[in-house]
C-alpha cells in the first residue's frame, strides 16, 4: 500500500574546479515535494515528481542497504549507492548517454514507513577523474492527511 509522504530534499554539490581551489563547501539546493512511499519485497520505494521540469524520481532502498535512484524526464539518470562501494552508472538525454562512476563515501539510512532520513555522501567520476562531490539528504515524513490523532 502506498502512503502519501512529504519529502525535504537537500543536495550540496561541489564541482571539481572548486575542489581544486581547496573550497570546502559548494552550492546547496533545498526543496520540498510530495510523493509516495511503499513497502516492497526487497525494501522501500519512494517516488515523487518535480512539477517544474516534469521529472519523476524513483528511489529504491533495499534491505541490504543498497540504494538505487532513477530519474525519468528530459535527463535520464540511474545511480546506485552502497556504503564504501563504487558503481558504473548511466546518465543521458535522448539518444545520448554516457557512463560515470559513482563512489559512495557514506550512506546512512533510518527510513521506515513511519518516515526517517536517507543521507548519501558520494562523488562522481568521469573517465577516472573527479567531477563533483555531493551530499544528498532526504527527510521523509507521512503526509499530515494520513496522521490520525
MIFI-931509 format. One record per residue: residue number from 0; x, y, z of N, C-alpha, C in turn. Coordinates in Angstrom, 2 decimals, decimal comma, padded with zeros to 5 digits, always signed. Example, Ala and Ser with C-alpha at 12.3 -4.5 7.8 and 13.67 -1.06 7.14 Angstrom:
MIFI-931509
R/0/+013,19/-005,69/+007,80/+012,30/-004,50/+007,80/+013,20/-003,30/+007,80
R/1/+012,85/-002,25/+007,08/+013,67/-001,06/+007,14/+012,90/+000,03/+007,87
END
This chain:
MIFI-931509
R/0/+000,83/-001,18/+000,00/+000,00/+000,00/+000,00/+000,88/+001,25/+000,00
R/1/+000,62/+002,15/-000,92/+001,34/+003,41/-000,99/+000,75/+004,38/+000,02
R/2/+001,63/+005,13/+000,68/+001,15/+006,20/+001,54/+001,72/+007,52/+001,03
R/3/+000,95/+008,60/+001,18/+001,48/+009,91/+000,77/+002,53/+010,38/+001,79
R/4/+003,61/+010,97/+001,29/+004,68/+011,47/+002,16/+005,11/+012,86/+001,72
R/5/+005,64/+013,60/+002,69/+006,27/+014,89/+002,42/+007,77/+014,65/+002,47
R/6/+008,49/+015,22/+001,51/+009,92/+014,97/+001,38/+010,67/+016,30/+001,32
R/7/+011,63/+016,45/+002,21/+012,53/+017,60/+002,17/+013,85/+017,10/+001,59
R/8/+014,26/+017,69/+000,47/+015,47/+017,26/-000,23/+016,51/+018,35/-000,13
R/9/+017,69/+017,97/+000,30/+018,82/+018,88/+000,37/+019,97/+018,25/-000,39
R/10/+020,54/+018,99/-001,33/+021,65/+018,48/-002,13/+022,77/+019,52/-002,15
R/11/+023,90/+019,16/-001,55/+025,07/+020,03/-001,58/+026,02/+019,47/-002,64
R/12/+026,39/+020,31/-003,59/+027,23/+019,88/-004,71/+028,44/+020,80/-004,81
R/13/+029,62/+020,19/-004,93/+030,84/+020,96/-005,13/+031,55/+020,38/-006,36
R/14/+031,81/+021,23/-007,35/+032,38/+020,74/-008,61/+033,91/+020,63/-008,51
R/15/+034,49/+019,98/-009,49/+035,93/+019,69/-009,50/+036,77/+020,96/-009,42
R/16/+036,37/+022,02/-010,11/+037,14/+023,27/-010,09/+037,20/+023,84/-008,67
R/17/+036,09/+023,80/-007,97/+036,06/+024,30/-006,59/+036,92/+023,43/-005,68
R/18/+036,89/+022,12/-005,90/+037,71/+021,20/-005,10/+039,18/+021,51/-005,31
R/19/+039,59/+021,75/-006,56/+040,99/+022,07/-006,87/+041,42/+023,39/-006,22
R/20/+040,49/+024,32/-006,05/+040,81/+025,59/-005,38/+040,83/+025,44/-003,86
R/21/+040,49/+024,24/-003,36/+040,51/+024,00/-001,92/+039,25/+024,45/-001,20
R/22/+038,20/+024,73/-001,96/+036,95/+025,15/-001,33/+036,27/+023,95/-000,71
R/23/+035,76/+024,13/+000,48/+035,14/+023,04/+001,24/+033,64/+022,91/+000,99
R/24/+032,98/+024,02/+000,69/+031,53/+024,00/+000,54/+031,14/+024,37/-000,88
R/25/+030,09/+023,73/-001,33/+029,59/+024,03/-002,66/+028,23/+024,69/-002,59
R/26/+027,50/+024,54/-003,66/+026,14/+025,08/-003,73/+025,18/+024,10/-003,06
R/27/+024,25/+024,63/-002,31/+023,25/+023,78/-001,68/+021,88/+024,14/-002,23
R/28/+021,18/+023,12/-002,66/+019,81/+023,28/-003,16/+018,90/+022,55/-002,18
R/29/+017,82/+023,20/-001,79/+016,88/+022,55/-000,88/+015,46/+022,83/-001,38
R/30/+014,65/+021,78/-001,41/+013,27/+021,96/-001,82/+012,39/+020,88/-001,19
R/31/+011,10/+021,09/-001,27/+010,11/+020,19/-000,69/+009,22/+019,65/-001,81
R/32/+008,89/+018,38/-001,73/+007,97/+017,77/-002,68/+007,05/+016,82/-001,93
R/33/+005,93/+016,51/-002,56/+005,04/+015,47/-002,06/+005,25/+014,25/-002,92
R/34/+005,15/+013,09/-002,31/+005,34/+011,86/-003,05/+004,64/+010,71/-002,39
R/35/+005,08/+009,51/-002,71/+004,51/+008,31/-002,10/+005,65/+007,40/-001,65
R/36/+005,32/+006,54/-000,69/+006,27/+005,54/-000,23/+005,50/+004,24/-000,03
R/37/+006,16/+003,12/-000,35/+005,52/+001,84/-000,13/+006,58/+000,80/+000,22
R/38/+006,13/-000,23/+000,94/+006,96/-001,40/+001,21/+006,95/-002,28/-000,01
R/39/+008,09/-002,87/-000,32/+008,18/-003,87/-001,38/+008,83/-005,11/-000,78
R/40/+008,85/-006,19/-001,52/+009,51/-007,41/-001,03/+010,97/-007,15/-000,71
R/41/+011,57/-006,22/-001,45/+013,02/-006,00/-001,33/+013,40/-004,80/-000,47
R/42/+012,42/-004,02/+000,00/+012,73/-002,85/+000,82/+011,65/-001,79/+000,73
R/43/+012,07/-000,53/+000,55/+011,15/+000,59/+000,44/+011,30/+001,25/-000,93
R/44/+010,21/+001,81/-001,42/+010,23/+002,54/-002,69/+009,59/+003,91/-002,45
R/45/+010,34/+004,96/-002,77/+009,86/+006,34/-002,65/+009,77/+006,90/-004,07
R/46/+008,68/+007,61/-004,35/+008,51/+008,18/-005,69/+007,94/+009,58/-005,57
R/47/+008,48/+010,50/-006,38/+007,95/+011,86/-006,43/+008,21/+012,45/-007,81
R/48/+007,45/+013,49/-008,14/+007,60/+014,17/-009,42/+007,84/+015,65/-009,17
R/49/+008,87/+016,18/-009,80/+009,16/+017,60/-009,74/+008,35/+018,27/-010,85
R/50/+007,39/+019,09/-010,46/+006,45/+019,67/-011,41/+007,12/+020,63/-012,40
R/51/+008,14/+021,40/-011,94/+008,72/+022,42/-012,81/+009,47/+021,84/-014,00
R/52/+009,97/+020,60/-013,90/+010,67/+020,01/-015,04/+010,14/+018,63/-015,42
R/53/+008,99/+018,27/-014,88/+008,31/+017,01/-015,21/+009,23/+015,79/-015,06
R/54/+010,07/+015,80/-014,03/+010,97/+014,69/-013,79/+010,45/+013,85/-012,64
R/55/+010,31/+012,55/-012,88/+009,89/+011,63/-011,84/+011,12/+010,93/-011,29
R/56/+011,22/+010,88/-009,97/+012,33/+010,21/-009,30/+011,79/+009,02/-008,53
R/57/+012,43/+007,88/-008,72/+012,07/+006,65/-008,01/+013,31/+006,19/-007,26
R/58/+013,19/+006,10/-005,94/+014,30/+005,69/-005,09/+013,93/+004,37/-004,43
R/59/+014,73/+003,36/-004,66/+014,55/+002,06/-004,01/+015,63/+001,90/-002,96
R/60/+015,20/+001,65/-001,72/+016,12/+001,41/-000,61/+015,98/-000,07/-000,28
R/61/+016,99/-000,84/-000,64/+016,93/-002,29/-000,48/+017,36/-002,72/+000,92
R/62/+016,92/-003,88/+001,32/+017,21/-004,40/+002,66/+018,70/-004,56/+002,90
R/63/+019,50/-004,75/+001,84/+020,95/-004,88/+002,00/+021,65/-003,52/+002,06
R/64/+020,86/-002,43/+002,18/+021,34/-001,05/+002,27/+021,86/-000,49/+000,94
R/65/+021,61/-001,17/-000,17/+021,88/-000,60/-001,48/+020,73/+000,34/-001,81
R/66/+021,03/+001,47/-002,43/+020,02/+002,44/-002,83/+020,17/+002,69/-004,33
R/67/+019,06/+002,61/-005,06/+019,09/+002,99/-006,47/+018,21/+004,21/-006,66
R/68/+018,68/+005,14/-007,48/+017,95/+006,37/-007,76/+017,79/+006,47/-009,27
R/69/+016,55/+006,49/-009,72/+016,23/+006,59/-011,14/+015,44/+007,88/-011,37
R/70/+015,96/+008,73/-012,25/+015,25/+009,96/-012,62/+014,83/+009,82/-014,07
R/71/+013,53/+010,05/-014,30/+012,97/+009,90/-015,64/+012,35/+011,24/-016,03
R/72/+012,89/+011,82/-017,09/+012,42/+013,12/-017,56/+013,29/+013,54/-018,73
R/73/+013,45/+014,86/-018,92/+014,30/+015,33/-020,03/+015,72/+014,75/-019,94
R/74/+016,22/+014,60/-018,73/+017,53/+013,98/-018,49/+017,26/+012,71/-017,68
R/75/+017,73/+011,58/-018,19/+017,52/+010,30/-017,51/+018,79/+009,93/-016,75
R/76/+018,60/+009,49/-015,51/+019,73/+009,14/-014,67/+019,43/+007,85/-013,93
R/77/+020,44/+006,99/-013,83/+020,34/+005,80/-012,99/+021,61/+005,73/-012,16
R/78/+021,48/+005,93/-010,84/+022,61/+005,91/-009,92/+022,40/+004,81/-008,89
R/79/+023,50/+004,19/-008,45/+023,45/+003,16/-007,42/+024,43/+003,54/-006,32
R/80/+023,98/+003,44/-005,06/+024,79/+003,80/-003,91/+024,85/+002,61/-002,95
R/81/+026,03/+002,37/-002,40/+026,21/+001,38/-001,33/+027,45/+001,82/-000,58
R/82/+027,35/+001,90/+000,74/+028,41/+002,44/+001,59/+029,78/+001,84/+001,26
R/83/+030,72/+002,70/+000,88/+032,09/+002,27/+000,61/+032,33/+001,63/-000,74
R/84/+031,31/+001,62/-001,61/+031,46/+000,96/-002,91/+031,30/+001,95/-004,06
R/85/+031,74/+001,53/-005,25/+031,61/+002,33/-006,46/+030,86/+001,53/-007,51
R/86/+030,03/+002,23/-008,29/+029,26/+001,59/-009,36/+029,36/+002,44/-010,61
R/87/+029,41/+001,78/-011,76/+029,32/+002,47/-013,03/+027,85/+002,70/-013,32
R/88/+027,49/+003,96/-013,60/+026,10/+004,34/-013,77/+025,93/+005,07/-015,10
R/89/+024,67/+005,32/-015,45/+024,35/+005,92/-016,76/+023,58/+007,22/-016,55
R/90/+023,92/+008,21/-017,37/+023,17/+009,46/-017,41/+023,02/+009,83/-018,89
R/91/+021,90/+010,43/-019,25/+021,74/+010,77/-020,65/+020,48/+011,53/-020,95
R/92/+020,44/+012,06/-022,15/+019,27/+012,77/-022,66/+019,05/+012,30/-024,09
R/93/+017,84/+011,90/-024,40/+017,55/+011,41/-025,75/+018,38/+010,19/-026,06
R/94/+019,04/+010,20/-027,22/+019,86/+009,05/-027,60/+021,32/+009,20/-027,15
R/95/+021,64/+010,28/-026,45/+023,00/+010,50/-025,95/+023,09/+010,03/-024,50
R/96/+023,96/+009,08/-024,26/+024,18/+008,57/-022,92/+025,66/+008,49/-022,66
R/97/+026,03/+008,64/-021,40/+027,42/+008,39/-021,05/+027,49/+007,75/-019,68
R/98/+028,61/+007,14/-019,46/+028,82/+006,38/-018,24/+029,64/+007,21/-017,26
R/99/+029,29/+007,11/-016,01/+030,07/+007,75/-014,97/+030,17/+006,79/-013,80
R/100/+031,13/+007,04/-012,95/+031,32/+006,18/-011,78/+030,86/+006,96/-010,55
R/101/+030,01/+006,32/-009,76/+029,51/+006,90/-008,52/+030,16/+006,14/-007,37
R/102/+030,92/+006,89/-006,54/+031,63/+006,30/-005,41/+030,99/+006,81/-004,12
R/103/+030,39/+005,89/-003,35/+029,71/+006,25/-002,12/+030,70/+006,28/-000,97
R/104/+030,85/+007,45/-000,37/+031,74/+007,61/+000,78/+031,02/+007,22/+002,07
R/105/+029,75/+007,61/+002,18/+028,99/+007,33/+003,39/+027,50/+007,26/+003,04
R/106/+026,81/+006,26/+003,55/+025,37/+006,13/+003,36/+024,75/+005,84/+004,73
R/107/+023,81/+006,67/+005,12/+023,10/+006,49/+006,38/+021,61/+006,41/+006,08
R/108/+020,97/+005,38/+006,58/+019,56/+005,16/+006,29/+018,83/+004,72/+007,55
R/109/+017,80/+005,47/+007,93/+016,92/+005,02/+009,01/+015,45/+005,13/+008,59
R/110/+015,20/+004,98/+007,29/+013,83/+005,09/+006,77/+012,99/+003,88/+007,15
R/111/+011,77/+004,17/+007,55/+010,74/+003,15/+007,75/+009,45/+003,73/+007,17
R/112/+008,38/+002,99/+007,22/+007,10/+003,50/+006,74/+006,59/+004,65/+007,63
R/113/+007,21/+004,86/+008,77/+006,87/+006,00/+009,64/+007,67/+007,24/+009,27
R/114/+008,57/+007,14/+008,29/+009,39/+008,26/+007,88/+010,85/+008,01/+008,22
R/115/+011,62/+009,08/+008,28/+013,04/+008,96/+008,60/+013,89/+009,76/+007,64
R/116/+015,16/+009,36/+007,56/+016,14/+010,13/+006,80/+017,06/+009,20/+006,03
R/117/+017,39/+009,62/+004,81/+018,37/+008,94/+003,98/+019,43/+009,97/+003,63
R/118/+020,71/+009,66/+003,93/+021,82/+010,56/+003,65/+022,85/+009,80/+002,83
R/119/+023,30/+010,41/+001,71/+024,31/+009,79/+000,86/+025,38/+010,84/+000,55
R/120/+026,62/+010,53/+000,93/+027,78/+011,35/+000,62/+028,53/+010,61/-000,48
R/121/+028,57/+011,18/-001,69/+029,15/+010,45/-002,82/+029,89/+011,39/-003,76
R/122/+030,75/+010,80/-004,57/+031,44/+011,56/-005,60/+031,12/+010,96/-006,96
R/123/+031,25/+011,80/-007,98/+031,02/+011,39/-009,36/+032,34/+011,53/-010,11
R/124/+032,73/+010,45/-010,79/+033,96/+010,45/-011,58/+033,60/+010,22/-013,05
R/125/+034,29/+010,94/-013,91/+034,13/+010,75/-015,34/+035,51/+010,43/-015,90
R/126/+035,62/+009,30/-016,57/+036,88/+008,81/-017,13/+037,97/+008,83/-016,06
R/127/+037,61/+008,40/-014,86/+038,59/+008,27/-013,78/+038,95/+009,55/-013,06
R/128/+038,39/+010,68/-013,48/+038,70/+011,96/-012,83/+037,50/+012,45/-012,04
R/129/+037,76/+013,01/-010,87/+036,70/+013,53/-010,02/+035,99/+014,68/-010,72
R/130/+034,69/+014,57/-010,85/+033,90/+015,62/-011,48/+033,18/+016,48/-010,44
R/131/+032,66/+015,83/-009,39/+031,99/+016,58/-008,33/+031,79/+015,70/-007,11
R/132/+031,56/+016,36/-005,99/+031,20/+015,68/-004,75/+029,79/+016,12/-004,38
R/133/+029,02/+015,22/-003,81/+027,64/+015,51/-003,46/+027,30/+014,98/-002,08
R/134/+026,40/+015,68/-001,41/+025,81/+015,20/-000,17/+024,31/+015,37/-000,34
R/135/+023,62/+014,26/-000,47/+022,18/+014,24/-000,70/+021,47/+013,78/+000,56
R/136/+020,49/+014,53/+001,01/+019,71/+014,16/+002,18/+018,24/+014,22/+001,83
R/137/+017,50/+013,15/+002,15/+016,06/+013,14/+002,02/+015,49/+012,92/+003,41
R/138/+014,67/+013,84/+003,88/+013,95/+013,69/+005,14/+012,50/+013,44/+004,79
R/139/+011,97/+012,31/+005,19/+010,64/+011,88/+004,76/+009,73/+011,74/+005,97
R/140/+008,51/+012,24/+005,84/+007,52/+012,08/+006,89/+006,16/+011,82/+006,24
R/141/+005,32/+011,03/+006,92/+003,99/+010,79/+006,37/+003,25/+012,11/+006,20
R/142/+002,50/+012,23/+005,13/+001,69/+013,41/+004,88/+000,69/+013,57/+006,02
R/143/+000,42/+014,79/+006,44/-000,49/+015,03/+007,57/-001,89/+014,45/+007,31
R/144/-002,24/+014,24/+006,07/-003,58/+013,73/+005,75/-003,80/+012,31/+006,26
R/145/-002,71/+011,55/+006,52/-002,90/+010,18/+006,98/-002,62/+010,00/+008,47
R/146/-002,18/+011,09/+009,12/-001,90/+011,01/+010,55/-003,22/+011,13/+011,31
R/147/-003,46/+010,15/+012,16/-004,69/+010,14/+012,96/-004,33/+010,40/+014,40
R/148/-005,13/+011,22/+015,09/-004,83/+011,52/+016,50/-005,56/+010,57/+017,42
END
